[in-house]
């Protein structure tokens, strides 16, 4: 995996710890459709099971996300990668790195783990082809020394993959996935 080891990461700030505990309680009470949090004793690293949405190319398939939270979450985005084997997708590299703007430049502290998961599922569900990004081999080769996806200068140029709503696949509207506090 490409993320730092637990011993080399900085501990969560009090704000980050409180926010994550709140998100975890919310997740346990109202998990997003298609996801399951795999319980561990590490609040700073979550492993989340992703189930492909019915009626999509990924229906019946299961993948795992690894979410590593930085010291200053939510002011700083978490690192989110697929634990290999990663799904074949034009925005997902074979090493699990995900090219999705909200994980980098478009991150907002208002986002949550649930909203990130829903965005990833939407990206998967709207794909029309199971294929790797054109530059997969070069990118993965350049990441061999444990480079984090957060160290990459991503070029977000193709949003065609993430435009089809999940509703057409028989899933509830996105607003039904969020529980208003």
C-alpha positions as CSV (number, residue, x, y, z in Angstrom):
1,X,0.0,0.0,0.0
2,X,1.1,3.5,-0.6
3,X,0.1,5.2,2.6
4,X,2.4,5.9,5.5
5,X,2.6,3.3,8.3
6,X,0.7,4.0,11.5
7,X,3.9,4.7,13.3
8,X,5.1,7.4,10.9
9,X,1.8,9.3,10.8
10,X,1.1,12.2,13.1
11,X,-1.5,11.6,15.7
12,X,-4.9,13.2,15.1
13,X,-5.7,16.6,16.5
14,X,-8.4,16.9,19.1
15,X,-10.7,18.4,16.5
16,X,-10.0,15.6,14.0
17,X,-10.5,12.9,16.6
18,X,-13.8,14.4,17.7
19,X,-15.0,14.8,14.1
20,X,-14.1,11.2,13.3
21,X,-15.8,9.9,16.3
22,X,-19.0,11.8,15.4
23,X,-18.8,10.5,11.8
24,X,-18.3,7.0,13.0
25,X,-21.3,7.1,15.3
26,X,-23.4,8.6,12.4
27,X,-22.1,5.9,10.1
28,X,-23.1,3.2,12.5
29,X,-26.6,4.6,12.9
30,X,-27.1,5.5,9.2
31,X,-24.5,3.8,6.9
32,X,-24.5,4.9,3.3
33,X,-26.2,2.4,0.9
34,X,-23.6,0.0,-0.6
35,X,-20.9,0.4,2.1
36,X,-19.8,-1.3,5.2
37,X,-17.2,0.0,7.7
38,X,-14.8,-2.8,8.8
39,X,-14.3,-2.2,12.5
40,X,-10.7,-1.8,13.7
41,X,-9.2,-0.2,16.7
42,X,-7.6,2.5,14.6
43,X,-9.7,5.7,14.3
44,X,-7.0,7.2,11.9
45,X,-7.4,4.4,9.3
46,X,-10.7,3.1,8.1
47,X,-11.3,0.1,5.8
48,X,-14.6,0.3,4.0
49,X,-16.2,-2.4,1.9
50,X,-17.8,-1.1,-1.3
51,X,-20.5,-3.0,-3.1
52,X,-21.1,-2.3,-6.8
53,X,-24.5,-0.7,-7.4
54,X,-27.2,-2.9,-9.0
55,X,-27.6,-2.3,-12.8
56,X,-24.0,-1.1,-13.3
57,X,-20.8,-2.6,-14.6
58,X,-19.8,-3.3,-11.0
59,X,-23.0,-5.0,-9.8
60,X,-22.2,-7.9,-7.5
61,X,-18.6,-6.9,-7.1
62,X,-17.0,-6.0,-3.8
63,X,-13.9,-3.8,-3.3
64,X,-12.2,-2.3,-0.3
65,X,-11.3,1.4,0.3
66,X,-8.6,2.4,2.8
67,X,-9.1,5.8,4.2
68,X,-6.2,7.4,6.1
69,X,-7.0,10.6,8.0
70,X,-4.4,13.3,8.4
71,X,-3.6,15.1,11.7
72,X,-5.8,18.1,10.7
73,X,-8.9,16.4,9.3
74,X,-11.4,17.8,8.2
75,X,-9.4,20.9,7.2
76,X,-7.2,18.5,5.1
77,X,-8.6,15.8,2.9
78,X,-8.2,12.1,3.9
79,X,-6.1,9.9,1.6
80,X,-8.5,7.4,0.0
81,X,-7.3,4.5,-2.1
82,X,-8.7,1.1,-3.2
83,X,-6.9,-1.8,-1.6
84,X,-5.7,-3.9,-4.6
85,X,-7.2,-5.4,-6.5
86,X,-8.8,-2.1,-7.6
87,X,-11.8,-2.0,-9.9
88,X,-11.1,-1.5,-13.6
89,X,-12.2,2.1,-14.1
90,X,-10.9,5.0,-16.3
91,X,-10.1,7.0,-13.1
92,X,-8.7,4.3,-10.9
93,X,-5.1,3.1,-11.2
94,X,-4.1,-0.5,-10.7
95,X,-2.3,0.5,-7.4
96,X,-5.6,1.8,-6.0
97,X,-5.1,5.5,-6.5
98,X,-8.2,7.4,-7.4
99,X,-8.3,10.4,-9.7
100,X,-11.3,12.3,-8.2
101,X,-11.1,16.0,-7.6
102,X,-12.9,16.0,-4.2
103,X,-10.0,13.9,-2.8
104,X,-7.5,16.7,-3.6
105,X,-8.1,20.2,-5.0
106,X,-11.9,20.3,-4.4
107,X,-11.9,19.0,-0.9
108,X,-14.1,20.9,1.6
109,X,-14.2,20.5,5.4
110,X,-18.0,20.1,5.0
111,X,-17.4,16.8,3.3
112,X,-17.6,13.6,5.3
113,X,-16.5,10.0,4.8
114,X,-20.0,9.1,3.8
115,X,-20.1,11.9,1.1
116,X,-16.7,10.8,-0.3
117,X,-17.9,7.2,-0.4
118,X,-21.1,8.2,-2.3
119,X,-19.0,10.2,-4.8
120,X,-16.8,7.2,-5.4
121,X,-19.8,4.9,-5.9
122,X,-21.4,7.4,-8.2
123,X,-18.1,7.6,-10.2
124,X,-18.0,3.8,-10.4
125,X,-21.7,3.5,-11.3
126,X,-21.6,5.9,-14.1
127,X,-18.7,4.3,-15.9
128,X,-19.5,2.9,-19.4
129,X,-16.2,0.9,-19.7
130,X,-14.1,-1.3,-17.5
131,X,-10.6,-0.1,-18.3
132,X,-7.6,1.5,-16.7
133,X,-6.5,5.1,-17.3
134,X,-4.4,5.4,-20.4
135,X,-1.3,6.3,-18.4
136,X,-1.8,3.5,-15.8
137,X,1.6,1.8,-16.3
138,X,3.6,5.0,-16.3
139,X,1.8,6.3,-13.2
140,X,2.1,3.1,-11.2
141,X,5.8,2.8,-12.1
142,X,6.4,6.3,-10.8
143,X,4.6,5.4,-7.5
144,X,6.6,2.3,-6.7
145,X,8.6,4.0,-3.9
146,X,5.5,4.4,-1.8
147,X,4.4,7.8,-3.2
148,X,1.1,8.9,-1.9
149,X,-1.6,10.0,-4.3
150,X,-1.7,13.3,-2.5
151,X,1.8,13.9,-3.8
152,X,0.5,13.8,-7.4
153,X,-0.4,16.8,-9.5
154,X,-3.7,15.5,-10.8
155,X,-5.2,16.9,-14.0
156,X,-9.0,16.7,-13.7
157,X,-10.0,17.0,-17.3
158,X,-12.7,14.3,-17.9
159,X,-15.9,14.5,-16.0
160,X,-18.0,12.4,-18.4
161,X,-17.5,9.4,-16.2
162,X,-19.2,10.9,-13.2
163,X,-22.3,12.4,-14.7
164,X,-24.9,9.6,-14.7
165,X,-27.0,9.6,-11.6
166,X,-27.3,6.4,-9.5
167,X,-31.1,6.8,-9.6
168,X,-31.2,5.3,-13.1
169,X,-29.6,2.2,-11.6
170,X,-32.5,1.9,-9.1
171,X,-30.7,3.5,-6.2
172,X,-32.5,6.1,-4.0
173,X,-31.9,9.8,-4.7
174,X,-28.6,11.1,-3.2
175,X,-30.5,13.4,-0.7
176,X,-31.9,10.2,0.8
177,X,-28.4,9.0,1.6
178,X,-27.7,12.0,3.8
179,X,-29.3,12.2,7.1
180,X,-30.0,15.8,8.1
181,X,-28.7,16.6,11.5
